[in-house]
Amino acid sequence: MLKLICYPQSSSMKVLLLTLTILPTILLGQELTEVRTNLSTEESQNSIIWTEFSDEYDQVLAFSRNSYWSQQKVYIIYGRTNGQWERIKLTLKLDGNKNIIRTKSRKLSFGEGKFQELLTFFDSRDFWNFELDSLNLHEEVREDGSGTLWTKTDGTTDSFEVISNGHHRIISSYEPEYFQELIPVEQRRKFIECRNEFLRMNKMK
């Protein structure tokens, strides 16, 4: 609860009192919603987000946009430790076999208020419980039992990785707009909204 207590001190002291009252509210409100693991131990060990960040941070929210032919992979990562969030940009240079040949990371400044708004938006869409089957539904089944399997080659996958209290969850969708137009799915529609909010906040295309 925001509480402003006014005493007959100077205006600078009043500002300090307000700041000290607000700050714990911001920090305490920034934990991620609990998630369930949807990866095997082997799959987690093949994830650089899990192997490099799960020990350093209590909670992690990472995003990447990947295409098959790209020789570079960029992550925007939010990691929480000691009650505070940090933002990291991780860039991976890949060879033709998708092996990592070089990594580069740097910490970025960000507005914690905006990040809190993003988490609230994700909560409102039930983002943390999205299922991969729904996000990647490519087969249209008609009432008579016949169906059509839609495909698209050389597309892009938008992928989030979430780590929280030892759980590791992937929330990803291949060419979500393309397949959403062909086969409307409620979870995929909400995924697109969440992804767009993340891209907007991080000024990504």
C-alpha positions as CSV (number, residue, x, y, z in Angstrom):
1,M,0.0,0.0,0.0
2,L,1.3,3.4,-0.9
3,K,1.4,5.7,2.1
4,L,2.7,9.2,2.3
5,I,3.4,10.6,5.7
6,C,4.0,14.3,5.9
7,Y,6.0,15.9,8.7
8,P,7.1,19.6,9.0
9,Q,10.4,18.8,7.4
10,S,11.9,20.3,4.2
11,S,10.5,19.3,0.8
12,S,13.6,17.2,0.1
13,M,12.8,15.1,3.3
14,K,9.2,14.6,2.1
15,V,10.5,13.3,-1.2
16,L,12.8,10.9,0.6
17,L,10.0,9.6,2.8
18,L,7.9,8.9,-0.3
19,T,10.7,7.2,-2.1
20,L,11.4,4.9,0.9
21,T,7.7,4.0,1.1
22,I,7.4,3.2,-2.6
23,L,10.6,1.2,-3.1
24,P,9.8,-2.0,-1.2
25,T,6.4,-2.2,-3.0
26,I,8.2,-2.1,-6.4
27,L,10.8,-4.7,-5.5
28,L,8.3,-7.1,-3.8
29,G,5.9,-7.0,-6.7
30,Q,8.4,-8.1,-9.3
31,E,8.6,-11.9,-8.7
32,L,7.5,-14.1,-11.7
33,T,4.4,-16.2,-11.4
34,E,5.3,-19.8,-10.7
35,V,5.7,-22.1,-13.7
36,R,5.8,-25.8,-14.4
37,T,8.7,-27.4,-16.1
38,N,8.0,-28.6,-19.6
39,L,11.5,-29.7,-20.5
40,S,13.5,-32.9,-19.8
41,T,16.7,-32.6,-17.8
42,E,18.7,-33.2,-21.1
43,E,16.8,-30.5,-22.8
44,S,17.5,-28.0,-20.0
45,Q,21.2,-28.9,-20.1
46,N,21.2,-28.0,-23.9
47,S,19.9,-24.5,-23.1
48,I,22.4,-21.8,-22.6
49,I,19.9,-19.9,-20.5
50,W,19.6,-22.7,-18.1
51,T,23.3,-23.6,-17.9
52,E,24.6,-20.1,-17.7
53,F,21.9,-18.2,-15.7
54,S,20.0,-20.6,-13.4
55,D,22.7,-20.6,-10.8
56,E,23.3,-16.9,-10.9
57,Y,19.6,-15.8,-10.8
58,D,16.6,-16.9,-8.8
59,Q,14.3,-16.1,-11.6
60,V,14.9,-15.6,-15.4
61,L,12.7,-14.3,-18.2
62,A,14.5,-14.6,-21.6
63,F,13.4,-13.9,-25.1
64,S,15.0,-14.8,-28.5
65,R,13.8,-14.7,-32.1
66,N,15.4,-17.5,-34.2
67,S,15.5,-18.5,-37.8
68,Y,17.2,-21.6,-39.3
69,W,19.6,-19.8,-41.5
70,S,20.8,-17.1,-39.1
71,Q,24.4,-17.4,-37.8
72,Q,23.6,-15.2,-34.8
73,K,21.2,-15.6,-31.9
74,V,20.3,-12.7,-29.6
75,Y,18.7,-13.0,-26.2
76,I,17.2,-10.3,-24.1
77,I,17.3,-11.6,-20.5
78,Y,15.8,-10.4,-17.3
79,G,17.4,-12.0,-14.2
80,R,16.3,-11.5,-10.6
81,T,18.8,-11.8,-7.7
82,N,18.7,-10.5,-4.2
83,G,15.3,-9.0,-4.8
84,Q,16.4,-6.9,-7.8
85,W,16.2,-7.4,-11.6
86,E,18.9,-6.9,-14.2
87,R,18.6,-6.8,-17.9
88,I,21.3,-8.5,-20.1
89,K,21.8,-8.7,-23.9
90,L,23.4,-12.0,-24.9
91,T,24.6,-12.4,-28.4
92,L,25.8,-15.8,-29.7
93,K,27.8,-16.3,-32.9
94,L,27.1,-19.6,-34.6
95,D,28.8,-21.7,-37.2
96,G,27.1,-23.6,-40.0
97,N,26.2,-26.5,-37.6
98,K,24.7,-24.2,-35.1
99,N,27.5,-24.6,-32.7
100,I,28.4,-21.6,-30.5
101,I,31.8,-20.1,-31.6
102,R,31.6,-16.8,-29.7
103,T,29.5,-15.1,-27.0
104,K,29.1,-11.5,-26.0
105,S,27.0,-10.2,-23.1
106,R,26.4,-6.8,-21.6
107,K,24.1,-5.4,-19.0
108,L,21.5,-2.8,-20.1
109,S,19.6,-0.2,-18.1
110,F,15.8,-0.4,-18.0
111,G,12.8,1.1,-16.2
112,E,11.7,-1.2,-13.4
113,G,8.2,0.3,-13.5
114,K,7.8,-0.6,-17.2
115,F,9.0,-4.1,-16.5
116,Q,6.5,-4.5,-13.7
117,E,3.8,-3.4,-16.2
118,L,5.0,-6.1,-18.6
119,L,4.7,-8.8,-15.9
120,T,1.2,-7.6,-15.0
121,F,0.3,-7.8,-18.7
122,F,1.6,-11.3,-18.9
123,D,-0.3,-12.3,-15.8
124,S,-3.5,-10.9,-17.4
125,R,-3.0,-13.2,-20.4
126,D,-2.1,-16.3,-18.3
127,F,1.2,-16.3,-20.2
128,W,2.9,-18.6,-17.8
129,N,0.6,-21.5,-18.6
130,F,0.7,-21.4,-22.4
131,E,1.1,-24.8,-23.9
132,L,3.4,-25.6,-26.8
133,D,0.8,-27.7,-28.6
134,S,-1.6,-24.8,-28.7
135,L,1.0,-22.3,-29.7
136,N,2.2,-24.5,-32.6
137,L,-1.0,-26.0,-33.9
138,H,-0.5,-26.3,-37.7
139,E,-3.2,-29.0,-38.5
140,E,-6.7,-28.0,-39.3
141,V,-9.3,-30.7,-38.7
142,R,-12.7,-30.4,-40.2
143,E,-16.0,-31.7,-39.0
144,D,-16.0,-34.7,-41.4
145,G,-12.7,-35.9,-39.9
146,S,-10.5,-34.8,-42.8
147,G,-7.7,-32.3,-42.2
148,T,-5.0,-30.1,-43.7
149,L,-1.5,-29.8,-42.4
150,W,-0.2,-26.3,-43.1
151,T,3.6,-25.8,-43.4
152,K,6.0,-22.9,-43.9
153,T,9.7,-23.3,-44.5
154,D,12.5,-20.9,-43.4
155,G,10.4,-19.2,-40.9
156,T,11.1,-17.6,-37.5
157,T,10.4,-18.9,-34.0
158,D,9.7,-16.5,-31.1
159,S,10.8,-18.1,-27.9
160,F,10.6,-17.3,-24.2
161,E,12.4,-19.2,-21.5
162,V,11.3,-18.9,-17.9
163,I,13.2,-20.1,-14.9
164,S,11.7,-19.9,-11.4
165,N,12.4,-21.9,-8.3
166,G,14.2,-24.7,-10.1
167,H,11.5,-25.0,-12.8
168,H,12.4,-24.4,-16.5
169,R,9.7,-23.7,-19.1
170,I,9.8,-22.9,-22.8
171,I,7.0,-20.8,-24.3
172,S,7.6,-20.6,-28.0
173,S,5.7,-20.4,-31.3
174,Y,6.8,-20.9,-34.9
175,E,5.6,-18.2,-37.3
176,P,2.6,-17.3,-34.9
177,E,1.0,-14.7,-37.1
178,Y,1.1,-16.9,-40.2
179,F,-0.5,-19.9,-38.6
180,Q,-2.9,-17.9,-36.5
181,E,-4.5,-16.5,-39.7
182,L,-5.0,-20.1,-40.9
183,I,-6.0,-21.7,-37.6
184,P,-7.1,-19.3,-35.0
185,V,-6.1,-20.4,-31.4
186,E,-6.9,-18.4,-28.3
187,Q,-3.5,-19.1,-26.6
188,R,-1.6,-18.2,-29.7
189,R,-3.5,-14.9,-30.1
190,K,-2.5,-14.0,-26.5
191,F,1.0,-15.1,-27.1
192,I,1.3,-12.7,-30.0
193,E,0.0,-9.9,-27.7
194,C,2.6,-10.8,-25.0
195,R,5.4,-11.0,-27.5
196,N,4.5,-7.6,-29.0
197,E,4.5,-6.0,-25.6
198,F,7.9,-7.5,-24.9
199,L,9.3,-6.3,-28.2
200,R,7.8,-2.8,-27.7
201,M,9.2,-2.4,-24.2
202,N,12.6,-3.5,-25.4
203,K,12.5,-1.6,-28.6
204,M,13.0,-4.7,-30.7
205,K,11.6,-5.4,-34.2
